[in-house]
Amino acid sequence: MENKKPQGCLKRLISQIGAVLSSAYLLNLGYGIVDLIPDNLPVAGNIDEVVASLILFVCLNSLGIGPDRLFKRKAPFTPSKNQNTPPIQDAEIVEDDKR
């Protein structure tokens, strides 16, 4: 398990506000009226959306909703090596001769 430091209340609040505002900007809730850089400018028109996306990803990561949590792979199953149980072969219990 990871040992993360508890976040401060102010940092968490700023991250939540940043995530909400950047999501609202990316969802275009202002119907294109609130656009920092007009989208019809070649190349430079999409810079504001890239910055808003970056802010959203940073805020979600600081809240613990980053890609490492979403795409975390589970550890493969490894049987324990308990010496008290006999080995299993072909679904039959085989007793050890060492006893």
C-alpha positions, 0 to 999 in steps of 0.5 A: 500500500502506498503511504500518502500524506493527507492533503490539506483542506485548502489544497483539496478545495482548490483542486475541486474548484479547478476541476469543476471550472476546467470541466465547465470550460471544456464542456463549452457551457458558455456556448462559445461566448466565453472563449479565451482564444477564438477557435478559428485561428489556425494552430493557436485556436486550440491552445486554451482547450489544451491548457484547460485539459492540463488543469483538469488532469492535474486537479484530478491527479491531486484528488487521487483520481489519476490514471495510475488508479484507473488503470491499476493492474492487479497482482497475479495470483501466487499460491502460498508455499505452506509446508503443512499441505501436501502437493496437489497433482491432477486434482488428487491429494498426494501424500509426501513420503518424507513424513 
